[in-house]
């Protein structure tokens, strides 16, 4: 496993930070874009 991580230069801190950022963007889009558009379509 260590060889795989060093071969592909995987940085777990960066992967976790990107996952958190992705979740934040999805929540913001849901709250400010998708919910109002859904209400407008009703």
N, C-alpha and C positions, 0 to 999 in steps of 0.2 A: 504493500500500500504506500509506503514511504517513497518507493521508486516512482510510482505513478504520480504522486503529488509533486515530486521534484521534476519529473519529466514535463508535466503540463503547467508547472509554476502556479499551482492552485493556492490561493490565499483565502483561508476560511473567514478571516475578518472582513475581507472585501465582499465575499459571497453573502455573508449575513447582512452587511450594510446595504447591499443591493436588494436583497429580499425585503428588508424593512422599507426601503424607499419605494419599491414596487407596490407594497401593500398600502402605503400612504397615498400614492397616486391613484390607486384603484378606489380607495375610500373617498378621496376628494372628487374624483370624476363621478362616482355614484351619487354623492350628496348634491353637487352643484350642477351636474349635467343630466344624468339619466333619470333621476327622480322628477325634476321639473318637466322634462320632455314626456315622461310617462303620464304625468297629470294633465299636460296639455293635450295629449292624444285621447284621453278619456273624454 
